[in-house]
Amino acid sequence: MPRLFKTTLVFLLWIAPLLLFSQVKIMTWNLKNVGSSKTEANISYIAQIIKQADVIAIQEVVTNPSGAQTILALHEELNRKSGAKWEYALSDPTISSPYRSERYAFLWKSNKLKLKKRAFLEPTYQEEIEREPYMATFQHKDFQFTLVNLHALPKKHQPEKEIKYLKFLPAQYENSNLIFLGDFNTPESHSVFNPLKKQGYLPAFTKQKTSLRQKCIDGDCLASEYDNIFLQPELFTIKSAKAILFFEDFESIKEANKISDHIPLLLEIE
């Protein structure tokens, strides 16, 4: 076998897996009242966390102008300091009572992902889900997937009565390769997720607490299993799943709560 041909063959065999499989890092984070409460220092810190991801789904952006302004400031901070070009999408206010209405946001690296069409608030269950999901379809090389970003009702208001409607979306958005993520205010072990699980949507995190306590108890600073990412293992291989304990960067849990009362979750998929 000629040496040049042999070298070329070895190179192709080495690079073939890289051509067939590639990774995308997805983050979800309830950032707690994204708006005027976030200082420049807060925004700078948040950008340092977010830049680990290729795309992030954010919940709890306030509906007044400061919400949009803060997302814009975060977008600009990422473009200045992350070493990558970022784009963002911000939802309209959700269709619900003024008390619980909010916006969602997506930010993503444009060299990794392309938004295929305008992100939208899912209209089908606006009457049943107070903060209806915010959906965006992204293209990565030859593959498309759709993120379904949800902030369910608070625990005391029975979020499961909203979550139960998610089971209808896979049929409604067939072949969209859905990934459900966000703050469900409900642990993945709850039976309300069983219909999704039966359709092949499994949680990336199990027994992972994500909400912060007001005070740490014997070093335990996390309270409840609220946030998660549900996806189909037959479509996506999980390369790593990481809960980012950002509060450890702060002297007190009180200071960390100024950033958020939830930790972000980071998932690398193939």
C-alpha positions as CSV (number, residue, x, y, z in Angstrom):
1,M,0.0,0.0,0.0
2,P,1.5,3.4,-1.0
3,R,2.6,5.4,2.0
4,L,0.5,8.5,1.0
5,F,-2.6,6.4,0.5
6,K,-2.1,4.7,3.9
7,T,-1.6,8.0,5.7
8,T,-4.7,9.5,4.1
9,L,-6.7,6.4,5.1
10,V,-5.6,6.6,8.7
11,F,-6.5,10.3,8.8
12,L,-9.9,9.7,7.4
13,L,-10.6,6.9,9.9
14,W,-9.5,9.2,12.7
15,I,-11.6,12.2,11.6
16,A,-14.7,10.2,10.5
17,P,-16.2,10.1,14.1
18,L,-15.7,13.9,14.4
19,L,-17.6,14.4,11.2
20,L,-20.5,12.2,12.2
21,F,-20.7,13.2,15.8
22,S,-20.3,16.6,17.4
23,Q,-21.2,18.1,20.8
24,V,-23.5,20.9,21.8
25,K,-23.6,22.3,25.4
26,I,-27.1,23.3,26.6
27,M,-27.7,25.2,29.8
28,T,-30.9,26.1,31.6
29,W,-31.1,28.7,34.4
30,N,-33.8,30.4,36.3
31,L,-32.0,33.7,36.9
32,K,-34.4,35.2,39.4
33,N,-36.1,38.5,38.4
34,V,-33.8,39.4,35.5
35,G,-34.1,43.1,35.4
36,S,-33.0,46.2,37.3
37,S,-32.0,44.0,40.3
38,K,-29.0,42.8,38.3
39,T,-25.9,45.1,38.7
40,E,-23.1,45.4,36.2
41,A,-21.0,43.1,38.5
42,N,-23.9,40.6,38.5
43,I,-24.1,40.6,34.7
44,S,-20.4,40.2,34.4
45,Y,-20.4,37.2,36.7
46,I,-23.5,35.6,35.0
47,A,-21.7,35.9,31.6
48,Q,-18.7,34.0,33.0
49,I,-21.0,31.1,33.9
50,I,-23.0,31.2,30.7
51,K,-20.0,31.3,28.3
52,Q,-19.4,27.6,29.2
53,A,-22.6,26.8,27.1
54,D,-23.4,26.9,23.4
55,V,-27.0,27.8,24.1
56,I,-28.9,28.8,27.3
57,A,-32.6,28.9,28.1
58,I,-33.3,31.6,30.7
59,Q,-36.5,31.8,32.8
60,E,-37.9,34.7,34.9
61,V,-37.1,37.8,32.9
62,V,-39.3,40.6,34.2
63,T,-41.8,42.2,31.8
64,N,-41.0,45.8,32.4
65,P,-38.3,47.5,30.2
66,S,-35.5,46.6,32.6
67,G,-35.9,42.9,31.7
68,A,-35.2,43.4,28.0
69,Q,-32.4,45.9,28.9
70,T,-30.7,43.4,31.1
71,I,-30.8,40.6,28.6
72,L,-29.3,43.1,26.0
73,A,-26.6,44.0,28.5
74,L,-25.8,40.3,29.1
75,H,-25.7,39.7,25.4
76,E,-23.2,42.6,25.0
77,E,-21.1,41.3,27.9
78,L,-20.9,37.9,26.3
79,N,-19.8,39.3,23.0
80,R,-17.1,41.4,24.7
81,K,-15.6,38.9,27.0
82,S,-16.5,35.3,26.0
83,G,-14.3,35.1,22.9
84,A,-17.4,34.1,20.8
85,K,-20.2,35.8,18.9
86,W,-23.6,35.5,20.6
87,E,-27.1,36.1,19.5
88,Y,-30.3,36.2,21.6
89,A,-34.1,36.0,21.4
90,L,-36.5,37.4,24.0
91,S,-40.1,36.4,24.3
92,D,-43.1,38.7,24.6
93,P,-44.7,38.7,28.1
94,T,-46.5,35.4,28.7
95,I,-50.3,35.4,28.6
96,S,-51.3,35.2,32.2
97,S,-52.2,37.2,35.2
98,P,-50.0,40.3,35.6
99,Y,-48.8,38.9,38.9
100,R,-47.0,35.9,37.3
101,S,-46.4,37.1,33.7
102,E,-42.8,37.1,32.6
103,R,-40.5,36.8,29.6
104,Y,-38.1,34.0,28.6
105,A,-34.8,34.3,26.7
106,F,-32.4,32.2,24.7
107,L,-28.8,33.2,24.1
108,W,-26.5,31.1,21.8
109,K,-23.2,31.1,20.0
110,S,-23.7,31.8,16.4
111,N,-20.7,29.8,15.2
112,K,-22.3,26.7,16.8
113,L,-26.0,27.1,16.2
114,K,-28.4,28.8,13.8
115,L,-31.9,29.8,14.8
116,K,-34.1,28.3,12.0
117,K,-37.2,30.5,12.6
118,R,-38.3,33.0,15.1
119,A,-38.7,31.7,18.6
120,F,-42.3,31.8,19.8
121,L,-44.5,31.3,22.8
122,E,-46.4,28.1,22.3
123,P,-50.1,29.2,21.9
124,T,-52.0,25.9,22.2
125,Y,-52.2,25.8,25.9
126,Q,-52.2,29.5,26.9
127,E,-55.3,29.0,28.9
128,E,-54.0,26.0,30.7
129,I,-50.3,27.1,31.3
130,E,-49.9,30.5,32.8
131,R,-46.3,31.0,31.5
132,E,-46.7,29.1,28.2
133,P,-43.4,27.5,26.9
134,Y,-41.0,29.5,24.8
135,M,-39.8,27.4,21.8
136,A,-36.8,27.7,19.5
137,T,-35.5,25.5,16.8
138,F,-31.7,25.4,16.2
139,Q,-29.6,24.0,13.4
140,H,-26.3,22.4,14.3
141,K,-24.5,21.2,11.2
142,D,-27.0,18.8,9.6
143,F,-29.2,18.3,12.6
144,Q,-32.1,20.3,14.1
145,F,-33.5,20.3,17.6
146,T,-36.2,22.4,19.4
147,L,-35.8,23.7,22.9
148,V,-39.0,23.9,25.0
149,N,-38.3,26.4,27.7
150,L,-40.8,26.4,30.6
151,H,-41.2,28.1,34.0
152,A,-44.1,26.2,35.7
153,L,-46.3,27.5,38.5
154,P,-44.8,27.7,42.0
155,K,-45.0,24.5,44.1
156,K,-47.8,25.8,46.3
157,H,-50.0,26.4,43.1
158,Q,-49.6,22.8,41.9
159,P,-47.3,23.0,38.8
160,E,-48.2,19.5,37.8
161,K,-51.6,20.8,36.6
162,E,-49.6,22.6,33.9
163,I,-46.8,20.1,33.3
164,K,-49.3,17.5,32.3
165,Y,-49.9,19.3,29.0
166,L,-46.3,18.8,27.8
167,K,-47.1,15.2,26.9
168,F,-49.1,16.5,23.9
169,L,-46.3,18.5,22.3
170,P,-44.3,15.6,20.8
171,A,-47.2,14.7,18.6
172,Q,-48.0,18.3,17.8
173,Y,-44.3,19.0,16.9
174,E,-43.5,15.7,15.3
175,N,-39.9,15.3,14.0
176,S,-38.8,18.4,15.9
177,N,-36.5,16.6,18.2
178,L,-37.8,18.3,21.3
179,I,-35.8,19.0,24.4
180,F,-37.8,20.1,27.4
181,L,-35.9,22.2,29.9
182,G,-36.4,24.9,32.6
183,D,-37.8,25.3,36.1
184,F,-40.6,22.8,36.6
185,N,-41.0,23.5,40.3
186,T,-41.4,19.7,40.5
187,P,-38.9,16.8,40.9
188,E,-38.4,14.5,37.9
189,S,-39.6,11.6,40.0
190,H,-43.2,13.0,40.1
191,S,-45.7,10.9,38.3
192,V,-46.8,13.9,36.1
193,F,-43.6,13.2,34.0
194,N,-44.5,9.6,33.4
195,P,-46.3,10.2,30.1
196,L,-43.3,12.1,28.7
197,K,-41.0,9.3,30.0
198,K,-43.1,6.7,28.2
199,Q,-42.6,8.6,25.0
200,G,-38.8,8.4,25.5
201,Y,-38.1,11.7,27.1
202,L,-35.9,11.0,30.1
203,P,-34.4,13.4,32.7
204,A,-30.7,14.2,32.3
205,F,-30.5,14.8,36.1
206,T,-31.9,12.6,38.9
207,K,-32.1,13.5,42.6
208,Q,-30.3,16.8,41.8
209,K,-31.5,19.7,44.0
210,T,-31.3,23.0,42.1
211,S,-33.0,25.7,44.3
212,L,-31.0,27.6,46.9
213,R,-31.9,27.8,50.5
214,Q,-32.1,31.1,52.3
215,K,-29.5,29.7,54.8
216,C,-27.3,26.7,54.4
217,I,-27.9,23.8,56.9
218,D,-24.7,22.0,57.9
219,G,-23.1,22.9,54.5
220,D,-26.2,21.9,52.5
221,C,-27.2,25.0,50.5
222,L,-29.7,23.4,48.1
223,A,-33.3,22.8,48.8
224,S,-35.4,21.2,46.1
225,E,-35.2,19.3,42.8
226,Y,-36.9,21.8,40.5
227,D,-34.9,22.3,37.3
228,N,-34.1,19.7,34.7
229,I,-33.7,18.8,31.0
230,F,-35.7,16.0,29.4
231,L,-34.6,14.5,26.1
232,Q,-34.6,11.3,24.1
233,P,-31.5,9.1,24.5
234,E,-32.2,7.5,21.1
235,L,-31.5,10.9,19.5
236,F,-29.0,12.4,21.9
237,T,-26.1,10.9,23.7
238,I,-25.3,12.6,27.0
239,K,-21.6,13.2,27.2
240,S,-21.7,15.1,30.5
241,A,-24.2,16.5,32.9
242,K,-23.1,19.1,35.4
243,A,-24.9,21.1,38.1
244,I,-23.0,24.3,38.5
245,L,-22.7,25.2,42.2
246,F,-22.1,28.9,41.6
247,F,-22.9,29.9,45.2
248,E,-19.6,28.4,46.2
249,D,-18.0,31.5,44.6
250,F,-19.6,33.8,47.2
251,E,-18.9,34.4,50.8
252,S,-22.5,33.9,51.8
253,I,-25.7,32.3,50.4
254,K,-27.3,35.7,50.8
255,E,-24.8,37.2,48.3
256,A,-25.3,34.2,45.9
257,N,-29.1,34.8,46.0
258,K,-28.5,38.2,44.4
259,I,-27.4,36.3,41.3
260,S,-30.2,33.7,41.5
261,D,-32.1,31.4,43.8
262,H,-31.4,28.5,41.4
263,I,-28.3,26.9,40.1
264,P,-27.7,26.4,36.4
265,L,-27.6,23.0,34.8
266,L,-25.2,22.3,31.9
267,L,-25.6,19.3,29.6
268,E,-23.3,18.3,26.8
269,I,-25.0,16.2,24.2
270,E,-23.8,14.4,21.1
